Amino acid sequence: MGRRRIVATPGAWLIWGAVTFFLVNLAGVIGAVLVNSVGSRWFDTWLPEEWTTRWYATAWTDFGLFQVLIVTLEVAVLVVSISVLVGVPASYVLARRSFPGHRLVYLLFLLPILMPPITYGIPLATVLYKFGFAGHLSGVVLANLVPSIPFVILTMTPFIEQIDPAVERAARMCGARTWQIFARILAPLLIPGILAASILVLVRTVGMFELTFLTAGPDSQTLVVALYYSMSAAGIRAQQSVDAMAVIYTATMLVLLVTALRFVNPTQLVARVREEPD
């Protein structure tokens, strides 16, 4: 039998053309910023006339990137830690317990993830400013917890549902208490899920602009907010130093994303809603 010849349809060519156009434009934008961050003079030529790395040192000094990175790390660690401590027990309750309004609670956890952050970020920031949290590190952490805790819950619920409840029943029959079951049996089994949720929340927190921008103060700006202020603030700044800061941010996010994809299978993040028996 001869091989069947695969003929691409016009729709397939159109899709591949659109994808190629998007990738070429994306590579052009990123490439222009990257080249400009290491170029000294660049006017009417395709490439800079001279190459240098001094713009990275300038950006590090002028924008106080060391302090910005410290704040970014503090916010990320606090948000990840609190989200895991609150989200894992809550996901266990959703996965193992049946109670009135179960689906409604699940829907409420979905809302901060599905809705654009700016829609609830402005009233949230108003409340945080009223009670004195906004403008400080605590306000940034509290604002980022709003989408992060539901994200951990929706990520961990499928992992908990995959564990056979018979394991817990056997432990209870042997006299184990609830905290012992959770600490000695469930926790080791949930380590892959907790690691996956933690890395994804870390990526989400470092890249979260809207909520951090609305609640950050002069001493609580993360890297993405500091990058925005460096581009929009008054005064004369070398564009190369701003581009160098943008490259640092992009490289940081790229490292986090690659790390997340090594530990996380995106198909595992589709939460399954278990059908309750009649």
Phi, psi and omega in degrees: 000138179280159180286141178281133181272126181271119181252123180286135178280160177303326178295321178295317177299322180295318179295314179296324177295319179293319179296317179297318179299318179296315182294321179296316178295320179296316179296324178294318180294311180295319180296321179296318179294318181296315180294319182293333181287344179241014179254146180267308179230133184205098184242284186244028179239163180291325181233157179299150179286331179226153181243141181202157175247011185290340181293332177291321176293322178295315179296320180298323182276311186292322184263003179057049187294333179298313179293323179296318179293324177297315178297317178300317179294317179298314179298314183297315182295316180295316181295316180296315183297310181294320180297319179290317181297325180270320188287323183294310176298323179294321178293328177296318179296316180294327183279331188250340185249144174245125183213159179300135181083017181302312181292327178294318177298318179298320178294321179297325177290333179286330188301312180296340180273322182279328182281145174299137184302331183292335183293322177252355181290321182293308176296327177296316179296324178299317179294318181294324176292324181297322182263007172083014179272320182294151184091357180230173180298323181298322179294320178296318180295313180298319180295319181286340177290336183300312175273339187285317180297312175300326179296319177295318181298313181290335177281321185277334182304313177297325178296319180290323179296335180283347179274129182294123178298342179298331178297318179290320179297321178295321178294322179293323178294333178274002175098007180286141176274173185297315182292329177290322177297317182291320185280322188258340183247306185286317184303312178299325179287335184265001182304315177301319179292319178296319178296317179298313180297320181296316181294319180292322176293323177299314178297317182295320182291316180297326181269356182287115182261310191301306184294322180291320180297321183286338187241354184279149174250186181301328183256009182229033179273132173275179187297320183292323178288320177297324177296319178296315180294325179294332179275329187254350183289155179290154179115170181258122179229146176292128181298331180296324180290323176295318177295324177297320177295321178296322178294320178299317179295315181297319179295321178297313180294324180295317178298317180295319181293317179297318177298318180297318182290339177285336182252345189238131170264116185304332180291340178283349185271000177278106183290136179258132176265111183288134178282126180281138178293149180290000000 
